Amino acid sequence: GHFATLQVADDHPSKPHPAMLLAALAETGATADAAVIIGDTTYDIEMGRAAGLLTIGVSWGYHAPAALTAAGAHRLIGSWDEVDDALREVFG
C-alpha cells in the first residue's frame, strides 16, 4: 500500500540502463521532470540521469560521496533528515 509501482532488477536490464525508471514513470503516469531518484551507488545516479530524472546521492551507502558527485548527482545528502530540503532544492 505504500508504493504505486514496484520495479526489480530481475525484470529489467542491469543498471545503469534506465528501463526500471522508465517503466515506473509509465506505470504511474509521471514525467521525468517531476521525478527524482535517490540512490547510494553510481549506477543509481547514472540510471537516473539516463532516464532524465533529477538525482540525489546519499553518503551512507555503497559508493563514496565523491563518486556519486562524479557520476552526476544533482545533490548529495548526508542523512535522511536532509531529504525534504534536497527535494526542494533540486525541484527549484
C-alpha positions in Angstrom: 0.0 0.0 0.0 3.0 2.3 0.2 4.2 2.1 -3.4 2.5 2.9 -6.7 4.8 0.6 -8.7 7.5 -1.9 -7.9 10.5 -2.4 -10.3 13.1 -5.0 -9.7 16.4 -5.8 -11.5 15.1 -9.3 -12.4 12.6 -7.7 -14.8 14.9 -5.2 -16.5 18.4 -4.8 -18.0 21.1 -4.1 -15.4 21.7 -0.6 -14.1 22.6 2.0 -15.3 20.2 1.1 -18.1 17.1 3.3 -17.5 14.4 0.7 -18.2 13.5 0.3 -14.5 12.8 4.0 -14.1 11.1 4.4 -17.5 8.7 1.6 -16.5 8.0 3.2 -13.2 7.2 6.5 -15.0 5.0 4.8 -17.5 3.1 2.9 -14.8 2.4 5.9 -12.7 1.9 8.5 -15.5 4.7 10.7 -14.0 7.1 12.6 -16.2 10.8 12.5 -15.8 10.9 16.2 -15.0 8.6 15.6 -12.0 10.6 12.6 -10.6 13.7 12.1 -8.6 15.8 9.0 -7.8 17.6 8.8 -4.5 20.5 6.4 -4.7 23.6 5.1 -3.0 25.6 3.9 -6.0 27.0 5.5 -9.1 24.8 3.0 -11.0 21.7 4.6 -9.5 22.8 8.1 -10.4 23.8 7.1 -13.9 20.4 5.3 -14.4 18.6 8.4 -13.2 20.5 10.7 -15.5 19.9 8.3 -18.4 16.2 8.4 -17.7 16.2 12.2 -17.5 15.4 12.3 -13.7 16.9 14.5 -11.1 19.2 12.6 -8.9 20.1 12.7 -5.2 23.0 10.7 -3.8 23.2 9.5 -0.2 26.6 9.5 1.5 25.8 6.4 3.7 25.6 3.8 1.0 27.8 1.6 -1.1 29.7 4.2 -3.1 31.7 7.2 -1.8 30.1 10.6 -2.0 32.8 11.9 -4.4 32.0 9.0 -6.8 28.2 9.9 -6.7 29.1 13.5 -7.4 31.4 12.5 -10.2 28.6 10.3 -11.7 26.4 13.4 -11.9 24.3 13.5 -8.8 22.4 16.8 -8.7 22.5 16.9 -4.9 24.3 14.9 -2.2 22.8 14.3 1.3 24.4 13.0 4.5 21.2 11.9 6.3 17.6 11.1 5.8 16.7 14.3 7.6 18.0 16.3 4.6 15.6 14.7 2.0 12.9 17.4 2.2 15.4 20.2 1.7 17.2 18.3 -1.1 13.9 17.8 -2.9 13.0 21.5 -2.6 16.5 22.4 -3.9 16.5 20.1 -7.0 13.0 20.9 -8.0 13.6 24.6 -7.5 
